[in-house]
Amino acid sequence: MKEMTAYFLSNHIYVRINDDGATLLDLNRDEYSSLTPQQAGMLTQLLRGWPDTAGKDECQAADLAALSEFATMLLRREILTTNIQTGKTLVEAEISKAITSLTDNHADSLHRRPAIRHFVLAYARARFSLRLRSIRNILAAIARRKAQRADRMHACESSEVEAAVSDFLCLRPYFYTQVDKCLLDSLTMIHYLADLDVFPTLVFGVRTRPFEAHAWVQYGESVLNFPTDYVNSFSPILTI
């Protein structure tokens, strides 16, 4: 049997397999798209070395032709690549299931007065970066900062994190509401906490029927800026 071309997922593409097929996040275009269950199956076959996978050796030429045509379409859309330097294997994002949310109970007064300055700077940074930079560049910068400051990262006492988040939640209503602003809110919190040397995880999640995308911030098993039940209704597609 003729050996299939080796395909890789492009570095700017993230995938979540679901019951309805698959959801794709394209950071270059800042957009989501979907695949049918049949297309999702073909994608996993391409990325997992099909037809070498056990049980696929007796596929007919028509199946190979359809798979080749599908691969060509994905290459044209830059979802797949044959260049290992600009590609990656299919690995779905993982995050611990959220058990608690710090939004449930928080103080109405500030713990630290400098929190106001930290919030203003974080909010300005998030807002202007969303206006002037691509999502891919924004996320890459967050990942770099997290890596560069790894030596300053430490396991904070839960009380420290709770106090910082409580200050954030206390200040937030004076600047914006969360309605349709989950990414702005999450980026603001990421920048705000980084100034305090706290580096939680930025999570992008998706769900279908109907389709909806969401972003939130999570520290271990605690959600920091949204209710637990709400974020648990999404499946993670990208974590930083």
Helices and strands as residue ranges (DSSP letters): E 8-10, E 13-18, E 21-26, E 31-35, H 37-47, H 61-76, E 80-81, G 84-86, E 87-88, E 100-101, H 115-132, H 135-148, G 150-152, H 158-171, G 172-174, H 182-194, E 201-207, E 212-219, E 222-223, H 228-231, E 235-239
